[in-house]
């Protein structure tokens, strides 16, 4: 087995791995959006709506989140 054959097998294997990771990530995004954990449509609009007076995406208060974490 020479180096070219080994490179061919490695390329094929890595392509399969990357395709599987990509599909897993797409399914993960779809499921988390269906569960209501994140709204990726809102997050995708950040680049389009970047005015200084735009509403924040996340309306939670970061100070209260820090206090909650300290009390755990």
N, CA, C and O atoms as a MOPAC input file, in Angstrom:
PM7 MOZYME 1SCF
protein

 N      0.86100 1    -1.17600 1     0.00000 1
 C      0.00000 1     0.00000 1     0.00000 1
 C      0.90900 1     1.24200 1     0.00000 1
 O      1.68700 1     1.45500 1     0.93000 1
 N      0.79900 1     2.02800 1    -1.02400 1
 C      1.61900 1     3.23200 1    -1.10500 1
 C      0.85500 1     4.43300 1    -0.52300 1
 O     -0.30400 1     4.31300 1    -0.12700 1
 N      1.52000 1     5.57200 1    -0.48200 1
 C      0.98000 1     6.76600 1     0.16200 1
 C     -0.25200 1     7.30800 1    -0.56700 1
 O     -1.16000 1     7.84100 1     0.06900 1
 N     -0.28900 1     7.17400 1    -1.89400 1
 C     -1.43500 1     7.69400 1    -2.65000 1
 C     -2.70700 1     6.90900 1    -2.32700 1
 O     -3.78400 1     7.49600 1    -2.21400 1
 N     -2.59500 1     5.62900 1    -2.18300 1
 C     -3.75000 1     4.80900 1    -1.83300 1
 C     -4.22300 1     5.13400 1    -0.41700 1
 O     -5.42200 1     5.20600 1    -0.14700 1
 N     -3.26300 1     5.32600 1     0.47200 1
 C     -3.59700 1     5.68800 1     1.84400 1
 C     -4.28200 1     7.06000 1     1.90200 1
 O     -5.22700 1     7.25300 1     2.66700 1
 N     -3.80500 1     7.99900 1     1.09800 1
 C     -4.44300 1     9.31900 1     1.03700 1
 C     -5.86300 1     9.22400 1     0.48000 1
 O     -6.75000 1     9.95000 1     0.92700 1
 N     -6.08200 1     8.35500 1    -0.47100 1
 C     -7.41400 1     8.15800 1    -1.03300 1
 C     -8.37700 1     7.61600 1     0.00200 1
 O     -9.50500 1     8.09700 1     0.11000 1
 N     -7.94400 1     6.61200 1     0.77300 1
 C     -8.79800 1     6.06700 1     1.83300 1
 C     -9.07800 1     7.11000 1     2.91300 1
 O    -10.20300 1     7.20300 1     3.40500 1
 N     -8.07800 1     7.88300 1     3.28200 1
 C     -8.25500 1     8.90400 1     4.31600 1
 C     -9.21600 1     9.99300 1     3.83900 1
 O    -10.05700 1    10.45400 1     4.61100 1
 N     -9.10100 1    10.40200 1     2.59800 1
 C    -10.00700 1    11.41600 1     2.05200 1
 C    -11.44100 1    10.91300 1     2.03200 1
 O    -12.36200 1    11.63900 1     2.40800 1
 N    -11.63300 1     9.67300 1     1.59500 1
 C    -12.96800 1     9.08800 1     1.56500 1
 C    -13.54900 1     9.00000 1     2.97400 1
 O    -14.70800 1     9.35700 1     3.18600 1
 N    -12.76400 1     8.53100 1     3.93200 1
 C    -13.22100 1     8.39600 1     5.31100 1
 C    -13.56800 1     9.76000 1     5.91300 1
 O    -14.60700 1     9.90100 1     6.55800 1
 N    -12.72000 1    10.75200 1     5.71000 1
 C    -12.98300 1    12.08100 1     6.26700 1
 C    -14.20500 1    12.72700 1     5.62200 1
 O    -14.94400 1    13.44700 1     6.29200 1
 N    -14.42800 1    12.48100 1     4.33400 1
 C    -15.62300 1    13.00400 1     3.67000 1
 C    -16.88200 1    12.42000 1     4.30000 1
 O    -17.84500 1    13.14400 1     4.55300 1
 N    -16.87600 1    11.13300 1     4.55000 1
 C    -18.02500 1    10.47600 1     5.18500 1
 C    -18.24100 1    11.04500 1     6.58500 1
 O    -19.37800 1    11.32200 1     6.97000 1
 N    -17.17600 1    11.22100 1     7.34200 1
 C    -17.29500 1    11.75800 1     8.70300 1
 C    -17.86300 1    13.17800 1     8.67700 1
 O    -18.74700 1    13.50300 1     9.47000 1
 N    -17.37100 1    14.01700 1     7.78500 1
 C    -17.86100 1    15.40000 1     7.71800 1
 C    -19.31400 1    15.46700 1     7.27700 1
 O    -20.06200 1    16.31400 1     7.76600 1
 N    -19.72600 1    14.60600 1     6.37700 1
 C    -21.12700 1    14.57400 1     5.95000 1
 C    -22.01600 1    14.15300 1     7.11000 1
 O    -23.08100 1    14.73600 1     7.31500 1
 N    -21.59400 1    13.14900 1     7.87300 1
 C    -22.38700 1    12.71300 1     9.02800 1
 C    -22.49100 1    13.80300 1    10.08600 1
 O    -23.55800 1    14.00200 1    10.66600 1
 N    -21.39500 1    14.51100 1    10.34200 1
 C    -21.41700 1    15.60300 1    11.31700 1
 C    -22.34100 1    16.72000 1    10.83600 1
 O    -23.09200 1    17.28600 1    11.63000 1
 N    -22.29300 1    17.03700 1     9.56500 1
 C    -23.16300 1    18.07600 1     9.01400 1
 C    -24.63400 1    17.70500 1     9.17500 1
 O    -25.43600 1    18.52800 1     9.61500 1
 N    -24.99100 1    16.47000 1     8.82100 1
 C    -26.38400 1    16.04100 1     8.96700 1
 C    -26.81000 1    16.02200 1    10.42500 1
 O    -27.94100 1    16.39700 1    10.73600 1
 N    -25.92500 1    15.59200 1    11.33300 1
 C    -26.25300 1    15.58900 1    12.75600 1
 C    -26.52300 1    17.01200 1    13.24400 1
 O    -27.45200 1    17.24000 1    14.01900 1
 N    -25.71700 1    17.96200 1    12.79400 1
 C    -25.87700 1    19.35500 1    13.20200 1
 C    -27.18900 1    19.93300 1    12.66900 1
 O    -27.87100 1    20.67600 1    13.37400 1
 N    -27.54000 1    19.59800 1    11.44000 1
 C    -28.80800 1    20.07500 1    10.87900 1
 C    -29.97900 1    19.52100 1    11.67000 1
 O    -30.92100 1    20.25700 1    11.96300 1
 N    -29.94600 1    18.25200 1    12.02100 1
 C    -31.01300 1    17.64000 1    12.81900 1
 C    -31.06600 1    18.27700 1    14.20600 1
 O    -32.15100 1    18.52500 1    14.73000 1
 N    -29.90300 1    18.54400 1    14.80400 1
 C    -29.85700 1    19.19400 1    16.10600 1
 C    -30.50900 1    20.57400 1    16.06600 1
 O    -31.29300 1    20.91400 1    16.95200 1
 N    -30.19000 1    21.37200 1    15.04400 1
 C    -30.78900 1    22.69800 1    14.91700 1
 C    -32.29200 1    22.60400 1    14.72200 1
 O    -33.04500 1    23.37700 1    15.31500 1
 N    -32.73400 1    21.66800 1    13.89800 1
 C    -34.16600 1    21.49700 1    13.64300 1
 C    -34.90100 1    21.10300 1    14.92000 1
 O    -35.95800 1    21.65600 1    15.22600 1
 N    -34.34500 1    20.14900 1    15.66700 1
 C    -35.00700 1    19.69700 1    16.90200 1
 C    -35.04200 1    20.79400 1    17.96100 1
 O    -36.06200 1    20.97000 1    18.62800 1
 N    -33.96300 1    21.52300 1    18.12500 1
 C    -33.94500 1    22.56400 1    19.15300 1
 C    -34.90500 1    23.69400 1    18.79800 1
 O    -35.47600 1    24.31800 1    19.69300 1
 N    -35.08900 1    23.96600 1    17.51700 1
 C    -36.05900 1    24.98900 1    17.12900 1
 C    -37.48400 1    24.48900 1    17.34100 1
 O    -38.35200 1    25.26200 1    17.74400 1
 N    -37.73500 1    23.22000 1    17.07800 1
 C    -39.06800 1    22.65100 1    17.29200 1
 C    -39.42400 1    22.61200 1    18.77200 1
 O    -40.58300 1    22.82000 1    19.13100 1
 N    -38.44100 1    22.34700 1    19.63900 1
 C    -38.67800 1    22.30700 1    21.08400 1
 C    -38.88400 1    23.69400 1    21.66400 1
 O    -39.40500 1    23.83800 1    22.77000 1
 N    -38.47900 1    24.70900 1    20.92600 1
 C    -38.61700 1    26.07100 1    21.40500 1
 C    -37.44600 1    26.55900 1    22.22400 1
 O    -37.54800 1    27.59200 1    22.88500 1
 N    -36.34100 1    25.84700 1    22.19800 1
 C    -35.16300 1    26.25700 1    22.96300 1
 C    -34.53200 1    27.50700 1    22.36600 1
 O    -34.13400 1    28.40900 1    23.10300 1
 N    -34.43500 1    27.57300 1    21.04600 1
 C    -33.85000 1    28.73200 1    20.36500 1
 C    -34.68200 1    29.03000 1    19.13300 1
 O    -35.28300 1    28.13700 1    18.53600 1
 N    -34.70500 1    30.30000 1    18.76500 1
 C    -35.37100 1    30.70200 1    17.53700 1
 C    -34.29000 1    31.20300 1    16.58700 1
 O    -33.87400 1    32.35900 1    16.66600 1
 N    -33.84600 1    30.34300 1    15.70100 1
 C    -32.73200 1    30.66800 1    14.82300 1
 C    -33.11500 1    31.68800 1    13.76500 1
 O    -32.24200 1    32.33200 1    13.18400 1
 N    -34.41900 1    31.84600 1    13.50400 1
 C    -34.83700 1    32.88200 1    12.56200 1
 C    -34.54700 1    34.26500 1    13.13700 1
 O    -34.08100 1    35.15200 1    12.42100 1
 N    -34.82000 1    34.45000 1    14.41700 1
 C    -34.50900 1    35.73100 1    15.06300 1
 C    -33.00200 1    35.97800 1    15.07300 1
 O    -32.54000 1    37.08500 1    14.79700 1
 N    -32.24900 1    34.93800 1    15.39300 1
 C    -30.79900 1    35.09300 1    15.43200 1
 C    -30.23300 1    35.36600 1    14.04200 1
 O    -29.22500 1    36.06100 1    13.91200 1
 N    -30.86100 1    34.83600 1    13.01900 1
 C    -30.40400 1    35.07600 1    11.65500 1
 C    -30.67300 1    36.49500 1    11.19300 1
 O    -30.00700 1    36.99000 1    10.28300 1
 N    -31.64900 1    37.15800 1    11.81300 1
 C    -31.98400 1    38.52100 1    11.42400 1
 C    -31.08000 1    39.56300 1    12.08200 1
 O    -31.23400 1    40.75600 1    11.82000 1
 N    -30.16100 1    39.14500 1    12.91200 1
 C    -29.25000 1    40.09200 1    13.56300 1
 C    -28.45500 1    40.87200 1    12.51500 1
 O    -28.27100 1    42.08100 1    12.64900 1
 N    -27.99400 1    40.19600 1    11.49300 1
 C    -27.18600 1    40.86500 1    10.47100 1
 C    -28.02600 1    41.83300 1     9.63600 1
 O    -27.50900 1    42.83400 1     9.14200 1
 N    -29.30400 1    41.54200 1     9.48000 1
 C    -30.16000 1    42.40100 1     8.66300 1
 C    -30.67700 1    43.61100 1     9.43200 1
 O    -30.84800 1    44.69000 1     8.86400 1
 N    -30.92100 1    43.42800 1    10.71200 1
 C    -31.49800 1    44.49100 1    11.52900 1
 C    -30.45900 1    44.93200 1    12.55900 1
 O    -30.52700 1    44.53400 1    13.72200 1
 N    -29.51000 1    45.74300 1    12.13700 1
 C    -28.42500 1    46.15000 1    13.02300 1
 C    -28.46100 1    47.64700 1    13.33300 1
 O    -27.42300 1    48.29900 1    13.45200 1
 N    -29.65200 1    48.16400 1    13.45900 1
 C    -29.81000 1    49.57700 1    13.81600 1
 C    -29.47000 1    49.76300 1    15.29800 1
 O    -29.53700 1    48.81400 1    16.07900 1
 N    -29.11300 1    50.96800 1    15.67100 1
 C    -28.76800 1    51.25200 1    17.06500 1
 C    -30.00000 1    51.20900 1    17.97200 1
 O    -29.88400 1    50.93800 1    19.16700 1
 N    -31.17900 1    51.47700 1    17.40200 1
 C    -32.39800 1    51.49500 1    18.20500 1
 C    -33.22600 1    50.21900 1    18.03700 1
 O    -34.41600 1    50.21800 1    18.35600 1
 N    -32.63200 1    49.15100 1    17.55100 1
 C    -33.33300 1    47.87200 1    17.38600 1
 C    -33.57000 1    47.21800 1    18.74300 1
 O    -32.82600 1    47.43100 1    19.69900 1
 N    -34.63300 1    46.41400 1    18.79500 1
 C    -34.91500 1    45.66600 1    20.01800 1
 C    -33.87800 1    44.57300 1    20.20000 1
 O    -33.43300 1    43.98000 1    19.21700 1
 N    -33.48500 1    44.29200 1    21.43300 1
 C    -32.56200 1    43.18500 1    21.67400 1
 C    -33.23500 1    41.83900 1    21.36100 1
 O    -34.44700 1    41.69700 1    21.51600 1
 N    -32.46100 1    40.88300 1    20.93200 1
 C    -32.99300 1    39.54700 1    20.63900 1
 C    -33.38800 1    38.84900 1    21.92900 1
 O    -34.48100 1    38.29300 1    22.03600 1
 N    -32.49700 1    38.88300 1    22.90200 1
 C    -32.74500 1    38.23500 1    24.18100 1
 C    -33.17100 1    39.30400 1    25.17400 1
 O    -32.39900 1    40.21200 1    25.48100 1
 N    -34.38300 1    39.20300 1    25.67100 1
 C    -34.89500 1    40.24800 1    26.54700 1
 C    -34.60800 1    39.98900 1    28.01900 1
 O    -35.05800 1    40.76500 1    28.86300 1
 N    -33.88400 1    38.93900 1    28.36000 1
 C    -33.58500 1    38.65600 1    29.75300 1
 C    -32.52800 1    39.62300 1    30.27400 1
 O    -31.73300 1    40.16400 1    29.50500 1
 N    -32.52800 1    39.82800 1    31.55000 1
 C    -31.59700 1    40.73700 1    32.19500 1
 C    -30.32300 1    39.96500 1    32.55300 1
 O    -30.40200 1    39.02700 1    33.34600 1
 N    -29.16600 1    40.31100 1    32.01300 1
 C    -27.95000 1    39.53800 1    32.30200 1
 C    -27.50900 1    39.64200 1    33.75500 1
 O    -26.84300 1    38.73700 1    34.25600 1
 N    -27.86100 1    40.70900 1    34.43400 1
 C    -27.47400 1    40.85000 1    35.84100 1
 C    -28.22600 1    39.83100 1    36.68800 1
 O    -27.64300 1    39.22300 1    37.58600 1
 N    -29.50600 1    39.64100 1    36.41400 1
 C    -30.26600 1    38.67300 1    37.19100 1
 C    -29.77800 1    37.25600 1    36.92600 1
 O    -29.83200 1    36.41700 1    37.82500 1
 N    -29.30100 1    36.96500 1    35.71400 1
 C    -28.75400 1    35.64600 1    35.41400 1
 C    -27.47700 1    35.39900 1    36.20900 1
 O    -27.24600 1    34.28300 1    36.67600 1
 N    -26.64200 1    36.43300 1    36.37000 1
 C    -25.43200 1    36.27800 1    37.16600 1
 C    -25.76500 1    36.00200 1    38.62300 1
 O    -25.11100 1    35.17600 1    39.25900 1
 N    -26.76500 1    36.67400 1    39.15600 1
 C    -27.17100 1    36.45400 1    40.54500 1
 C    -27.70400 1    35.05000 1    40.73600 1
 O    -27.44200 1    34.43100 1    41.76700 1
 N    -28.44500 1    34.53200 1    39.77000 1
 C    -28.97300 1    33.18200 1    39.85800 1
 C    -27.84400 1    32.15700 1    39.89800 1
 O    -27.90700 1    31.18600 1    40.65200 1
 N    -26.81600 1    32.37600 1    39.08600 1
 C    -25.70200 1    31.44600 1    39.03800 1
 C    -24.91300 1    31.46900 1    40.34900 1
 O    -24.42100 1    30.43400 1    40.79700 1
 N    -24.79500 1    32.64200 1    40.95700 1
 C    -24.05200 1    32.73600 1    42.22900 1
 C    -24.80700 1    32.03400 1    43.35500 1
 O    -24.18300 1    31.47500 1    44.25800 1
 N    -26.13000 1    32.05300 1    43.31800 1
 C    -26.92800 1    31.46200 1    44.38100 1
 C    -27.01000 1    29.94300 1    44.30600 1
 O    -27.51400 1    29.31000 1    45.23400 1
 N    -26.53400 1    29.35700 1    43.24000 1
 C    -26.60000 1    27.88000 1    43.09700 1
 C    -25.66200 1    27.18200 1    44.01600 1
 O    -25.59800 1    25.95300 1    44.01700 1

